[in-house]
Every structure is written in structure tokens, then in C-alpha cells.
Amino acid sequence: MEADAAAVGGKIAIAVLVIVDLILLPVPILMKTSRNKKLARYTIVTEAVVTAMDNGVYHAHHTGSSTPMWYPTFSYTVDGVTYEKRSNVGTTAKPFEVGDRLKIRVDPQDHNKYIMIKSKGFDIAFGVLMALAAFFIIATVITAIAVR
């Protein structure tokens, strides 16, 4: 009887891990796909200058916690028109200093849209999510072998 209960418990664990795998794995893949599409579609390459580093606060409403976040403002010129845009993406570590220069790609249809060609924040987020997905996939395989 205990063996049957353990087998059922093992199958439930595998099912839960598979569900987590199916939810978690697509996230970094979709992030990467979306970024690559923008990098291909945003064909205007220009240099941006960091004109401000705003220190805002991110409020996690579900936990009630607050985290200080840094939001850079970039200035760049396309076709003789200068744009100044504050990033919607904040990071807990200060990624830039005022005056830093970086290459960006700008949407030829809407010069207000841009993407950083190299993004350490994206690379870190992608790596962490892929490592987490790999961990759960390995856990699923190990659990499946153990239950067998």
C-alpha cells in the first residue's frame, strides 16, 4: 500500500514539474525571439548618450515590498531630430553614468522606439531564466528516473 502511495506521489511530482517546465521554458525563448525581431526590424543604428539616471522605486504590490530602481534617460539623434527617452526598464544596480555612450537601434517607422544593441540586463535576465528552466528540466528527469 505504501509503495502505491509513493508511486502516485512520484507521478504527481513529475506532473507538477512538467507543468512548471512547460510554463517556464518558453519565457526566455520568447524574450530572445522578441529581442532578435526588434534588432532586425530597428535598422537605424545611432549613438545614444545617457543624460540622466533617475532613481525610482518599484513597488511589488503582491508582497508590499519596495525596491530602489535605476532608470536611464537616453538622448539620440535621427535625421537631424534629437530624441530624449527615459527607459521603461529599471535595474537595481546602476547600469550607466551620465555621459556614457552606447549604440542603439531605432525603429525606422517610429523614431521614439529604440533598443540597446548590447544589454547586460537582458543577458543576465535571459541567463537566469534559462538556468532556472534547466534546473527544473533536470529535476523532472531525476524524479522520473527515481520514480521508475
N, C-alpha and C positions, 0 to 999 in steps of 0.2 A: 504494500500500500504506500509506504514512504517513497519507494522507487518511482511509482506512478506520479506522486505529487511532485517529486523532484523533476521528473521529465516534463510535466506540464509547466512547472515554474521555469525550466530552462527554455521551453518553447515560447513562453510569454516574454522572457528576457530577449530572446532572439527577435521576436516580432517587434518589440519596442525599439531595439537597436536598429533594425532595418528601417523602421519609420523615421527614426532620427537621421539615419544616413540619407534617406530619400528627401528629407526636408533640408538638411544641412549642406549636402554636396552641391546642389545647384546654385547656391548663393554665390560662392566665389567664382564659379564658372560664368554665371550671368553678369557679375560685376566686371570680369575681364572682357567678356564679349561686348558689353556696353561701352567700356572704355576704348576698346580697339575700334569699334564703329565710329566713335567720336573722333579718334585720332585720324581715321581715314577720311571722314567727312569734313572735318575742320582743316581746310587746306592752306589757310593763310598762316605762315609762320612769322612771328614777330617777337621782339623782346619786351618783357614787362618789367617794371620797376616796382618794388614794394614801397608804397607811400605811407602806410600806416599798419600798425599791429594792434588791433583792438582786443582788449581782454574782457570777454563777456563771460556769462555764466550759463552753463547748461543745467537745466532743472529736470531731473528724472522724476516725473510725476508719479510713476508707479512705486518708487521707493522713497520719495520725499527727499532724496539727496541732491546736492548741488556740486557741480564740478567746474572749476575755472577753465575756460577755453580761450584759445588764441585764434583770431580771425584776421588774416591778412587782407589788405586792400592793394590792388594792383592797378597801375597806370600803364596803358599801352596805346600805340598809335596805329591806325589802319587807314589807308587812303587819305592821309593828312588830318584825320579826325582823331582826337585823343579821348580815350575812354578811361574812366576810373570806376572799378568794380570791386566791391567787398565780397570776399569769398563767402559762400553759404556753408562751407565746410570748416569746422573748427577742430583744433587739436589741443590736447592737454599740454604737450611740450611746445615751446615757442619755435616754430619751424623756420622763421626768417627774421632778419633785422631790417629796419627801414633802410632803404638804399640798395638792398640785394637785387640782383638782376637774374632773370630766368627766361628761358624760351617757352613760349606758349603757342598753341594753335588756336586760331579764331575761326568761327563759323562764317563762311563767305556769304551766307544768306542773312545772318543776324550777327553783326559785329559785337553785340553785347554778350554773346556766348563764347566762352573760351575753355580750354583745357590745358593744364600744365603737361608738357611733354614728358617730364620726369617728375614723379610724385612719390616721395618717400612714404608719405602717409598711406597712399594707395597700396604700395608694395608691402608695407607692414600689415595692413588690414587683410590683404589677399593671402599673405603667408600664414597669418594666424588662423584664418578661416580654413585654409587648406590643411593645415596641421591638425586642427580640430576635427575636420572631416576624416582625415586619415586615421586619427586616433579611434574614432567611432567605427570605422570600417574594420580596423584591426580587432577591436573589441568584439565586433559581431562575428568575425571569423573564429576567434579564440573561443567565444561562447558556443558557437555552433559545433566546433570540434569537441569541446568539453561535454556537451550535452549528448553527443552521438554515442 
